[in-house]
Amino acid sequence: MAFTLINARPSPYGRKVAIALQEKGLEYEVVYDRPWNEGSCTPDYSPLEQLPILVSEEGEKIYDSPYILEWLETRFPQPPLLPEPVDARLEARKRQMLGERLLDFAGLVIFEAQRPVPSEPWIERQTRKIYGALAELERIYASGVRPGLEVDLGDIAVVTTLDLLEFVVADGISPDVEAFRWRGIHRALTALVEQLDQRASFASTMPQHMEFSLAETVA
């Protein structure tokens, strides 16, 4: 079965899906789109008008990255990206949740910074959450409590988010936010990213530059 993944080049959400597809050995092609531009194909495939979108060979449209990942894990359980034992599965889900929320908080900071008069209290509140999520993830990975899988959905969520924090600064999408500087400060997370970014599914899906104005997307 061959899939079409509709994505944006910098998107960590689409990257998570691409990594899962590769880890499961599923064939796919990528179509890049800008959902905020006129002429976007995204509304034709998702009522949410958001990326990523996965289209099956039969034309089924699967959208919203958490649901896409759940759909793939359910339809294609081998090789698994979640451990079977309940405690290990919940632990992986916790890391996945923390990675996803960390991305949400970073996004709120980035978008708020684009406003003509950013709210400093709002930014400070989201920044505290970023520090908290990083500290908790560092504690978890430093403890060495991991399931027996080579990579799971928790790892995918965490690594794609950490890579994105560096990418948005290097690419000029975000100002250089101190809270985004995790590498070398959190040693267990640094080791995790350095290890998994050498894995083929991670190395081939690194975020890429795409021409767009983030300020134009902020009301």
N, C-alpha and C positions, 0 to 999 in steps of 0.2 A: 504494500500500500504506500502510495506517495502522497505527502501532504504539501499544502502551500501555507507558508507562514507569512502573514502580512505584519510588517514590523517597521520600526524606526531605527535608524543606525545606532543612536546612543542608548536605546532603551534597555534597561536592566530587566524589565518585565518580559520582553521578547527574548532576551538572552537566556533567561531561566528556561523558557519553553524550548529554545534551540538546544540547550545543554541536555534537557530531558530526552528530547527526540534522539540525539546522538547516543546518549547512554543506553537507550533502549534499542538502538540499531534501526531506527525508522528513517526511511528516506523522506527528504523534504526539499523544497526550493523556497527561497525567500523573495518576497516582493516588498519593496520599501515604499512607504507612503508618509505623507505629512497630514494628519487628520485635521489640523487647524487651517489648512489651505483650501481655497476653492478648487473644485475638481477632484477632491479626495475620494478615494474608493471606499474608505472606511465605513461611511454610513450605509453602504450597500451590503455590508457583511455583518454589522453589529448595531443593534438598537442603542447601545451605549456610546457609540461613536468614539471608541477608544481602542488603542492597540495594546497588546498583540491580538491577532485573530488567527485561528488555525482552521484551515478548510480541508476537509477530507477529500479523498478521490471521488467519493460519491456526492460531494457537494455539501456535506453537513458543515455548518458554521459553528465553531466553538470559540467563545470569547471570554475575556477576563482571565488573567494569568493564573490566579489560584484555582479557578474552575478548570482551565485547560490542563493544569498539572494533575488535578484530581481525575479528570477524564482519561488522561493518558495512563495514569497508574491503575485505573480500574479496567480499562480496555486492554492494556498491554502490561500485565503485572510482572512479566519477566523480561529482563532482570529487574528486580524490585528496587525502588528508590525510597522505600520505607521498610524498616525491619518488621518482622511479623510479631515478635513478643510485645505484649501490650505496653510494658514499661519503657522499652526501647523505642517503640513507635511514638509514644507520647513525648519522650525526650527529644526525638528528632523533630516532632511537630513544634515543640517549644522553641527550639533553635530557629526553625522556619519562621515562626511568628515573630521572634525578636528581630530577625533579619529583615522581615517585611515592614515591621513598625519602624525600625531604624531608617529605612528608605523613606517611609512616609514623613517622618520628622525632618529629615534632610530636605525633602521636597518642599515642605512648608517654609523652611528657612530660605531656600533658594528663591522661591516665588515671592515671599514677602520682601526680600531684598530688592526686587525689581520695581516695587511700588514707588511712586513719587515721594511719599513720606512713610518709610517703613516704621512699623510699630516695634520699638525696641523691647518693651515688656513681652510682646508676643515672641519675638526672636529669642529672647533670653529663656523663656519657658520651653520652647522647642529644643533649644540647645542643651538645657539640663536633661531632657529626655534622651538626646543623642549620647551624652556622656554616660547616662545611666544604662542605656542599652549596650553600649560598648563595654562597659565595666562588667555587666552580667555575662555577656558573651565571652569575654576574656576569662572570667571565672570558670565558666562551663568547659571551655576548651582546654584550659590549663589543668582542670581536674582529670582529664584523660578519660572521662566517661563517654564512650562512643559505642554505637552498635557495630556489628561485624562487617557492615557494608563498606565497600571502598568509598562510595560517595552516596549521600542521601539528599532529600529535599531540604533538610536543614542546612547542610553545607552549601548547597546551590544558592539558597536565599542569602546566606551570610556573605559568601564570596562575591556574588554579583553586586551586592550593595556596597561592600568595601571597595571594590574596584571602581564603582560608579562615583563614590565620594572623591577619589583621586582624579578621575577622568573629568568631572565637571569643572574642577579648578584648572586643570591643565588645558582644557579646551576653551576656557573663557566663559563657560555657561554660568559659573558661580564665582563670586568673590572668594578669596582665599580665607575660608572659615577655619579658625583654629580647631574647632571640634571635629573637622573632617580629617585632621592629621592623626591617623591611627597607626600608620606603619612605623615599626620600631618602638612605639610606646607600649602597645599591647603585643607582647611577644608571642603568645599562643596564636593570636589571630594573624600576625605577620607570618608565622610558620605555616599556618593553614593555607593562606592565600598563595604563598610562594610555592607550596606543594601542588595545589590544585590548578593553579594557572599554567602549570606545565602539562596538565592532562589535555589530551587532544580536544575534548568537547569544550573545555574552557578556553584554551589557547585560540581556537578558531572562531570564537564568538565574542571576542573583546569588543567593548563599545567603540564606535567609530564616529568621526565628525560628520555632522549634517548641517547644511546651511539653513538657519532659521533664526528668527528674533524672538527670544523668550519674552522680552518686554511686551511684544505685541500680543502675547497670549494672556497677559495679566490685565484684568479689567481695571 
